[in-house]
Amino acid sequence: MKNIKYILALVAVVLFAAQTKAQHTISGYFMDGYMYRHEINPAIGNQQNYISSPILGNLNLGLRGNLNLKDFIYVKNGKTTTFLNPSVSSSEFLGNIEDKNNLHFDANIQIMSAGFKAFGGYNTIGVNFRSNIYTMLPKGLFQFAKEGLTNKCYDISDFGMHANSYAEIALGHSRNINEKLRVGASLKYLIGIANIDAEFNKAQLNLDENGWDVTTNAQIQANVKGLTYETEISENTGKPYVNGAEIDGFGIAGSGFAVDLGAEYKLNDSWKFGVAILDLGFISWKNNVVATTNGDKTFSTNDYKFSFEENNENNFEDEIERLSDGLVGLYELENAGDQGKRKKSLASTLNLAVEYTMPFYDRLSVGLINTTRFMEDYTWTDFRLSANVAPLKWFSANVNAATGTYGFAWGWMINFHPNGYNLFVGMDQVLGKVTEEFVPLSSNASINIGMNIPF
């Protein structure tokens, strides 16, 4: 496991490296022949049985957030540099940064999936590996990194991260209650791999003639089998503080259960409504290893200084290192040891949908879906309007537009589903400009592809 200083430098790692996110593709909700609508609403059943291609049945790569790489890199005198370069003014850089900045990554790596008609309805089986990272990055963090000793006071509050990884085995079933109403549910057994909750609630720095007066309040809870914290003696307090962590071995760190619930109501030949709540459940984590300041902690230090020399100005790794080195000891967390078990709820998702089929051409429809992910300070919502067409039995497509927590986006999907073969490609977020290394300059982009065998 990386040192805790790399948690504090998470934004740099995220924005200067390609990241992966896989989730349910909302663009496919109203799509004929899209095999995975049951993952968005478990009440939806397919017309055919299917089995997924291993790993490639439903692969989605992308980014989501309101903090963009383009806000951190600049072209000065014909050269690419970062926001730390002295030629980039504080007002130029900080004018692009929000007071609170979120970055979200949801990985749902499908190992296998299958669906079949039986037991009076439609049934699904899925084995997935899921990993979620949510970060909250305050503007004060970037102000401190950029301005260094130029200001006397800095407030780095409400900095946090939640991350967890687990495997799930899901069994789903949906059926018609009558001609208008269809319901469905999916039961999931969860195997916990790792969980981290880092809450850096306060870091107030005041500069006087002898250095910084620092007041901090923070806590990290980590549930990873075999994890222990590393410590060193503080020059400020003379007491040991956490400066890293290591893992001895690997294994199951917890277990739990979850359920997806959904319903679909067909009012008439034109109007259809859907509602679903996903991931209602929890994981009971073992070995909750805690590092904490034990409330507010105050000390004085002269450690936090940043070098802005222009040598290696294009070397991102060195600049990240300077940023993280300046923050590693800021909170001086004490090792509180293993606090036993704790129960943690999953981030749940609510989907509300309505679809209108055109009376003059029943292969054309317009749909609106609202998706809201509930995760305390990291909650986000998205409204997506979609135009859908299925002119042939083996081909369907749509284009859509979305707006919400992370601004405006365009999406699309095409789906080929002849007998015995299914291929879909789409984007919830159209890929914009990229760097030479093909890293998106915006933190909102995705591409989704899948290959399955219907029968």
Disulfide bonds with the S-S distance in Angstrom:
none
